[in-house]
């Protein structure tokens, strides 16, 4: 027994130095850094593990250039990000830096979360980004951060399936969209859809609303009025857009049972065409592999009352917590990350975004990556930015998106008529807009 106790004690003594050189030594070093004026910047975003790993070299480079700064990144799934932002404020004042969807900015500003960009960074943003992009990172005329990616929408289609259906070109208007979708649709002897002509999305708010809104805009319609204080979609154009969905469902060209797994169905060539955003490129390449060559991209088809293709766009942005005790260091890091790495070059953020097939929002980044943005997939999205319109950045924007999602889905699932859905959504959206006001 005594021998066993001695061996146990010896094992503890042998383990102790290793223990100290591990977590405890790291903690000791962290304490030394803190005593020497070191700063730990915390950041919250929605990236997955692979995306985060690709970002880490930039973090290490910055830390090497600024030995007193340590950057700690927390990631959560997109669906949990807004809730995580809210709950983080209840714990130690939240994170220093937040990476957010621009639609949330007005509410976060109203909640006194974001600090206005200091004069140096505000000037940098105004000089480096198009006015429409910079405005997406603004609320009440004040800039609150650095835009990162810009996303818009286009019609993505499978060229091989089009050829097999003897369709000579992708649709440019809604009449062609319907006829092509019907020609692409295949059903087995039991009536089950084995290939749908046109894919729609359900179960994801912006995935439902943004494609529908792009069609509405391309029919000459509007989501809100010019002052963004009243719904404008309950209009002839709004009715035409939901009637388009109803028609495609009635002709079996949209199969409601295939909408939840929209991505898988397109990747497996069970969907002929779908309206989606540019960030999907890397995902399609990874899953379709050699079949990615069959993927084509064209502008949103123009509706009966439209004169041109108009896609909706949105922006992601970095902002700094106004309760952070390290605001100066946070802004310095964000400017380093988003400014050109050298004269004529892309920013580090631009390089990172392009590696994932995502369009950077900074003008100089787009210029530096012009060759890559000129490929057959990205180029139509980049061209569409010239005529695209941002999703309105208003208080209650997230709630508006959710209410619209439910009513659009009610038409896809044949639970409501287009007219009923529009009327219900209009009432809900106007209630939200009337009840939302900045402090």
Secondary structure, DSSP 8 states (H G I E B T S, - for coil): -HHHHHHHHHHHHHHHHHHIIIIIHHHHHHHHHHHTT-EEEEEEE---HHHHHHHHHHHHHHHHHSTTEEEEEEE--HHHHHHHHHHHTTSTT--SEEEEEGGGHHHHHHTT-B----HHHHHHHHHHS-HHHHHHTEETTEE-EEEEEEEEEEEEEEHHHHHHTT--S--SBHHHHHHHHHHH-EE-TTS-EEEEEEE---S-HHHHHHHHHHHHHTTT--SB-TTSSSB--SSHHHHHHHHHHHHHHHTTSS-GGGSTTHHHHHHTT-EEEEEEEGGGHHHHHHHHGGGGGGEEEE---B-TT-SS---EEEEEEEEEBTT-TTHHHHHHHHHHHHSBSSTTS-BHHHHHHHHTT--BSSHHHHHHTHHHHTSTTHHHHHHHTTT-EE----TTHHHHHHHHHHHHHHHHTTSS-HHHHHHHHHHHHHHHHHH----
